[in-house]
Amino acid sequence: MSKKKVSKSKPKKKPNSPIFVVQKHAASHLHYDFRLELDGVLKSWAIPKEPPAEPDVKRLAVQVEDHDLDYAYFEGVIEEGHYGAGKVELWDNGTYEMETRKDKKMVFFLHGKKLKGRYTILRFEKAGPNNWLFFKTKEEHKIEK
């Protein structure tokens, strides 16, 4: 099986604040797993290049299977012969606030160490049913709570 290590850098979570996590995954191809806590699971996308910290840089994000919430803090090595074999490192994490949630588009504010600000993930149907675009958008107004 895999060697599991739980990260010590859990985000400081406000009550009712959902989390996000980005895991750097050196599998057969290096990619970044972007995960949002939604509907009691981690909705997940594989991003082939480093997630953008600046506006107007778009990244392909391929939706993959949902993961259990406990997987948000996994770091370690998935052994050869197992799905996703390779090293998994926590790249960023934090909380987020959803601004808009529709079937084909979500807009949210990320509060991480590396990813901060307003982001959009948009279904890119012309490129296939699981393909989305992930990008930082220009700040408009922050959600007031």
C-alpha positions, 0 to 999 in steps of 0.5 A: 500500500501507500505510505501515508503522512498527514500534513501538519499545515491544516488551514485555520478554518472558520466555522462553516468555511469550506476548505480548498487544497492543492497537492503537487503530484509527481505521478507519471506526469507532474500535475497539481490536484486542485480540490474544493470541499463541496457537498461533503466531498472534495471535488477534484481537478488535475491541472497539468501546470502550476496553478496561476497566481496572477490574473489572465493566465488560464490553465486546463483543469481535468475533472477527476473523481471526488475524494473523501475530505480526509484526503485533503491532508494527505502527503506521501508516496503512492507506491508503484502498481497503485493508481496515481503512483508517485509522490504527493506534496501539499502545495497550498491550502486554505479556505474559500468563499463561493461567490457563484455556483452553477453547473458549468461555472464557479467563482470563488475567493481563495484564502491560501498561502500561494493562491489568494483572491478571486478565481473562476473554474469554467467548463470547457465543453469543446475540449471534452466533458471533463475539461474545465478552465481554471484562472484568477480573475480581476478582483471585483468586490469581496463577499461581505459576511 
